[in-house]
Amino acid sequence: MSSVAERLRGELQERFARLSFQERLSLVLDLGRRDVDMYSSARCVDAATAVAVLRAARREGRRPSVCAGSKPA
């Protein structure tokens, strides 16, 4: 990674670390809403459909945890 990218990443991490819990939570929720809005406008679908598609994409390719599927002996 270039030194510019490393420096930028470090600055962003420091800025995020200085935020309070409520500010971090608000930022994360705002970013999620923005992503849903961007996806729905780019694909010409409503927000509920965008959320469903994005959730399905997040699950795609994941395998259930072995410990979640096992039963006690």
BELRANOR-V797702 format. One line per field, one symbol per residue. phi: phi as a letter, one per 20 degrees, with the letter a starting at -180 (. if undefined). psi: psi as a letter, one per 30 degrees, with the letter a starting at -180 (. if undefined). Layout:
phi = ???
psi = ???
This chain:
phi = .fffffffgfffffffffffgfffffffffffffffffffffdlcfffffffffffffegnedfffffeedfe
psi = kleeeeeeeeeeeeeeffkleeeeeeeeeeeeeeeeeeeeeefhlleeeeeeeeeeeefkfkkkkeffflkk.
